[in-house]
Amino acid sequence: MPASISDIRLLLKVKKLPRCAEARRVFITGGTGYLGSSLIPVLLERGHHVRGLVRPTSKRNLPGGCEVVSGDALDARTYQNLIRPSDTFIHLVGVSNPSPAKAADFRAIDLVSAREAIHAAAELRVPHFIYLSVAHPAPVMKAYTAVRAECEDLIRQRGLNATVLRPWYVLGPGHRWPYALLPVYKVAEVLPFTRQGAMRLGLVTLEQMVMALVQAVESPVQGLKVVDVPAIRAAQDSLAREVTRQTA
């Protein structure tokens, strides 16, 4: 899969960061999607080994350098024995272009795939599970946020060491219309009575999301860590500081 201009720019920026002291072995679902296709090349550039789960017909859609694993994200039995020796499991599967009209799809795809991934990671005692959730509570997209919150509850119930990222909307190629709302967000983030909600439901860029996911990979946790919008925005600087601390 050829890299986009934005992906090339991100890789050039990543090359300037100090390298992680310890390479991770990453298993990723949803690697051919909007976030995954940008994340995998960055993880590889950082020296991590990546295995991507795809259906057999989608093998060519994974970025070059990623090890291909065939299976069905909706049925962990098709891939559970292929997760090891990974020490990090990233779950990015979800319905593309979410909208209120896709409530049934959220339960059939987002919920089922996450439940299967969480079960597999728990059974294998994968050291670190990374889940892409969504900011909540929220005034819209009730079905979407409810499913993601339910998945977070499953993570807690299974006792996984997990990082949960909670963006609201990710700006990037093909996802640019909310840029028109940025002035409104800027005002809302300043006013005391709207600041908390505006920060929780703020916009983040694709680059910020990728860097936040990289930081999560390179900073495994004990227990459950929630990464909200302000932390996602600050991930690149936090990543540089963390790597410097690890290598000092």
C-alpha atoms as one frame of an Amber mdcrd trajectory, in Angstrom:
protein
   0.000   0.000   0.000   1.605   3.317  -1.077   2.145   5.916   1.653   0.143
   9.144   1.543   1.758  12.574   1.749   0.531  12.945   5.339   2.005   9.558
   6.269   5.362  10.507   4.744   5.401  13.763   6.690   4.590  11.883   9.887
   7.379   9.366   9.281   9.872  12.168   8.720   8.830  13.728  12.017   9.066
  10.389  13.815  12.618   9.853  12.541  13.712  12.893  14.571  12.488  11.428
  17.869  14.756   9.384  20.137  14.212   5.651  19.705  12.460   3.476  22.241
  14.833   1.494  24.436  12.798  -1.717  24.124  11.171  -2.981  20.926   7.631
  -4.318  21.349   5.947  -7.185  19.580   2.577  -5.801  18.525  -0.532  -7.638
  17.372  -3.050  -5.303  15.746  -6.623  -5.688  14.556  -8.020  -3.062  12.217
  -4.604  -2.433  10.696  -5.974  -1.635   7.239  -8.301   1.085   8.510  -8.032
   4.844   8.807  -5.794   4.813  11.894  -4.127   1.442  11.497  -2.732   2.102
   8.027  -0.960   5.217   9.334   0.071   3.677  12.660   1.780   0.520  11.408
   4.536   2.251   9.359   5.339   4.438  12.367   5.587   1.445  14.699   7.882
  -0.285  12.208  10.013   2.847  11.904  10.295   2.888  15.704  11.747  -0.621
  15.611   8.709  -2.570  16.765   7.622  -5.881  15.236   4.025  -5.752  14.001
   1.590  -8.519  13.106  -1.653  -7.430  11.465  -4.869  -9.442  11.472  -6.734
  -9.368   8.157  -9.109 -11.485   6.165  -7.278 -13.492   3.465  -8.731 -11.248
   0.753  -7.256  -8.108   2.370  -3.636  -9.178   2.796  -2.397  -6.659   0.231
  -3.959  -3.782   2.154  -1.525  -4.006   5.058   1.474  -1.639   4.981   4.745
  -3.173   3.836   6.920  -4.680   6.546   3.967  -5.832   8.616   3.635  -9.569
   9.189   0.302 -10.795   7.870  -1.989 -12.919  10.050  -5.186 -14.279   8.477
  -8.332 -14.498  10.550 -11.736 -13.061  11.362 -11.830 -10.219  13.910 -15.371
 -11.301  14.839 -14.205 -14.770  15.903 -11.124 -15.027  18.126 -10.926 -18.769
  17.509  -9.585 -17.966  14.031  -6.592 -16.017  15.340  -6.066 -16.618  19.066
  -3.228 -19.092  18.536  -1.457 -16.533  16.304  -1.273 -13.678  18.842   1.801
 -14.890  20.702   4.629 -13.995  21.059   3.136 -10.494  20.950   3.332  -8.530
  24.199   1.004  -5.743  23.030  -2.478  -6.080  21.515  -3.981  -3.044  19.751
  -7.671  -3.262  18.889  -8.787  -0.732  16.255 -11.673  -2.545  14.574 -14.802
  -0.453  14.167 -17.503   0.616  11.743 -16.157   3.213   9.328 -17.722   6.687
   9.260 -19.887   6.183  12.368 -23.340   7.745  12.339 -26.561   7.327  14.372
 -27.965   5.216  11.518 -25.367   2.517  12.183 -26.452   1.571  15.704 -27.001
  -2.083  14.780 -23.566  -2.256  13.135 -21.915  -0.922  16.284 -23.229  -3.886
  18.246 -22.599  -6.426  15.485 -19.054  -5.299  14.636 -17.550  -2.937  17.225
 -18.884  -4.793  20.253 -18.385  -8.333  18.967 -14.857  -7.744  17.682 -13.805
  -6.033  20.921 -15.355  -8.757  23.057 -13.458 -11.411  21.080 -10.194  -9.467
  21.297 -10.550  -8.835  25.034 -11.349 -12.489  25.666  -8.351 -13.664  23.637
  -5.975 -11.204  25.303  -7.195 -12.226  28.758  -6.937 -15.946  28.062  -3.362
 -15.533  26.801  -2.463 -13.017  29.507  -1.160 -10.534  26.967   0.808  -7.995
  29.046  -0.713  -4.863  27.509  -4.021  -4.278  25.727  -4.691  -1.012  23.871
  -8.270  -0.120  23.018  -9.574   2.710  20.859 -12.705   3.943  22.613 -14.492
   7.289  22.276 -14.999  10.328  24.486 -18.037   9.998  26.725 -20.479  11.061
  27.980 -21.531  12.893  24.828 -24.722  14.632  23.701 -24.886  12.744  20.382
 -23.977   9.295  18.977 -25.554   7.576  21.984 -25.412   4.045  20.521 -21.776
   4.448  19.518 -20.603   5.733  22.884 -22.687   3.110  24.716 -20.957   0.268
  22.868 -17.501   1.692  23.508 -18.292   2.182  27.192 -19.540  -1.409  27.351
 -16.246  -2.588  25.870 -14.338  -0.606  28.482 -16.374  -2.380  31.162 -15.383
  -5.736  29.648 -11.723  -4.739  29.878 -12.168  -3.939  33.576 -14.046  -7.174
  34.221 -11.286  -9.270  32.679  -8.629  -7.427  34.663  -6.463  -6.537  31.673
  -3.530  -4.168  31.913  -4.879  -1.730  29.369  -4.581   1.714  27.859  -7.898
   3.129  26.646  -7.800   6.098  24.273 -10.857   8.343  24.101 -10.817  10.695
  21.102 -14.015  12.287  19.826 -13.361  13.084  16.162 -10.079  12.516  14.310
  -9.243  15.098  11.651  -7.299  13.955   8.608  -7.543  12.974   4.940 -11.214
  12.496   4.099 -12.211  13.732   7.574 -11.778  17.483   7.243 -15.251  19.020
   7.451 -15.059  19.677  11.250 -12.150  22.093  10.675 -14.882  24.696  10.214
 -15.834  24.136  13.863 -12.361  24.902  15.250 -13.133  28.576  16.043 -16.210
  27.471  17.984 -14.137  24.933  19.917 -11.495  27.552  20.727 -14.114  29.805
  22.320 -15.801  26.919  24.155 -12.470  25.720  25.583 -11.903  29.152  27.144
 -15.316  29.794  28.688 -15.547  28.316  32.218 -19.038  26.830  31.805 -18.223
  25.023  28.535 -14.521  24.285  28.940 -14.767  20.799  30.452 -17.133  19.460
  27.793 -15.259  21.151  24.950 -11.963  19.643  26.078 -13.470  16.159  26.505
 -15.132  16.303  23.088 -12.353  18.218  21.354 -10.983  17.495  17.904  -7.652
  15.719  17.431  -5.609  15.154  14.291  -4.638  11.846  12.742  -1.018  12.626
  13.568  -1.879  13.248  17.222  -3.794   9.961  17.390  -0.930   7.993  15.854
   1.554   9.508  18.279  -0.768   8.745  21.202  -1.018   5.117  20.114   2.765
   4.907  19.741   3.182   6.356  23.204   0.761   3.759  24.544   2.754   0.949
  22.908   6.026   2.223  24.316   4.637   2.910  27.804   2.919  -0.288  28.997
   0.812   0.080  32.113  -0.258  -1.884  35.142  -3.996  -1.595  35.649  -6.134
   0.681  33.486  -5.051   4.014  32.012  -7.471   6.334  30.199  -6.016   8.771
  27.653  -8.402  11.653  26.984  -8.337  14.377  24.329  -5.864  16.740  26.084
  -3.449  13.836  26.634  -3.820  12.714  23.008  -2.938  16.224  21.857   0.152
  16.246  24.075   1.323  12.735  23.166   4.209  13.692  20.897   5.920  15.809
  23.546   5.156  13.211  26.222   6.591  10.462  24.039   9.857  12.329  23.540
  10.211  12.925  27.289   9.385   9.293  28.147  11.885   7.863  25.676  14.579
  10.247  26.917  13.879   9.131  30.494  14.051   5.430  29.522  17.377   5.836
  27.722  19.014   8.132  30.285
